[in-house]
């Protein structure tokens, strides 16, 4: 088992990049088939960037994309408080939306963001994530599309990071010895 260390935390390789790439291709085709040509795709930065770009490239569509950055994490723990670090600058009124995010764990950020989109008049809102981390869920929200179901510790790699370290690793590693 391959392990790495970041900031004194140990992580074990959990998902190989070839399995991740294959699953993203499947998800992209499902998302493309399920949604209309005028769907707005919203990337939840920073973590959702790699996942969003991989999905959009596989879909090979001309749909509009928008970006937003809301966060509640510091280190490997959710603070419970959401910070809007970069606001959404595109109107969602009357639009079908697919939000692309790296992970849903507690569900706090995505629950609040979905409520926000609905308050701004979004016609519909679907959620696509690379990882659905059910073990930490505190809010009643589930993604419409999920690459992998996981439980357990914090993850790094393939877009996931610990204090901005490890995001560029090709594979996904999960924290051990927690």
N, C-alpha and C positions, 0 to 999 in steps of 0.2 A: 504494500500500500504506500503510495507516494504521499509524503507530507511536506508542508511548508510552514514557515513561521513568519508572522507579521506582528510587530509591536508586542512580542512576548506571548502571543496567542498561537496555538498550533491548529493547523487545518489539514484534513485528509482529502485526497482527491475522491470526489463523489460522482461527477458526471464528466465524461470525456467529450472533447469538443466535437468529434464526429457524430456522436449521439445527439448533441445539442443542435448542430447544424441540420441534421436529418429531421429532427422534430420541428425546428423552425420552418423548414420547407413545407411540412405537412400543415402546420398552423396557418401559414401564409395562404395556402390554397383554400383552406376552409374559410378563412376570413374573407378572402376575395369572392368566393362563391356565395357567401351569406349576405354580403353588403352591396349597396347600390353604388354606381359610378360617382355620385356626388357626395358620398360619405366624407366627413371631415375626420382625419386621423390626428389625434393629439398625443404627442410624446411627452411623458412625464420625466423631466430631467432630474438628475444627471443619469441615474441608474438605467433608465429606460432607453437611453440613446442607442446603444449597440443593438439591443433587441429590436427597437423600432426600425432602424436602418436595415437590419437583416430581413425583417418581415417585408418592408416596403420594396426592397430590391427583388425579393422572391415573387412578390405579387406583380411587379412590373406594371403598375398603374399610374395614371396621371392625377390621382386624387390630391386634394389640398392637404397639407400638413401644417400643424401649429405646434408650438412648444410652450411648456409651462414648467415651473419648478416650485414645488411645495415639498417641504421636508419636516420630519419630526425626529430624525435620528441624530444622535451624537455618539460616536464610537460604535458599539454594537448593541445599544439600547435605545428604545423609543422614549423620548421625553414625554410623550403624550400631548405636547403642544405643537401645533402645526404652524410653520413659518412659510409665508408666501414670499419666496425669494425672487421669482420672476413671474409676473402676471400674464395671464392669457390675453393676447391682444387681438384675437379674431372673434368675431361675433358667432355665437352658437345658436342664435334664435332660429327656430324652425328647422334645425339641421339634425341629421342622424350622425352620431359621434361614435368612434371607437377610440378608447383611451388605451395607449400602449405603455406598459409599466414593467419594470424588471420583476417585481415581487409584490404579492399581498401577504402580509403576515398578520399583524394585529387587525388590519383593516381600517384603522383610524383615518389615514390620509385619503384613501380611495373612497371611503364612505362620505367624508366631507367634500371631496372634489366632485363626486357624482351629485350630491345635493346642490353644490354650487352650479354645476351645469344645468340642472333642472330648474333652478331659480332664475337662470339667464335665458330660459325658454328653449332648451334643447328638445328636439322632437323625440329622440331616443338616445340611449347611452349604453354601449357595450364595453366590456373591459377585457383586454388581452394581456396576459402576463407570462413571463417565462417560467417563474416558480410560484406555485400556490403553496404557501407554508401554513398549513392548517393548524399546526400545534400551538401557535401563538394567537390565534384569532380571538379578538375581543368584541368585534362588531359583526353583525349579521350581513355579510356581503361575500359573494362568490363571483369569481371571474366567469365570463362567458366562454373564454378560451384560455386554456392553461397548458403550457409546455410540459411541465413536470409537477407532480404532487410530492411534497417533502414535509418532514417533521424534523424537529431537533434544532441543532445549533445554527449559529450565524454562518453565512456563506460569503466567499470572495471568489473573484475571477469571472470572466465573461461578462463584464459590466458591473459586477457586485464588488463593493470595496469596504475596507475597514479604515476609517479616517483617511479616505482618499488614497489608500494603498491597496494594490492587488487587482484593481479594476481591469487591467490589461492582460491578465492571465487568460489563456485560451480555454482551459478547463475550469470546472467549478469545484471548489474545495469547501468542505463544511468543518466548522470548528469542532475540535475534539477536546476531551478533558475539561468540560465545562461544569 
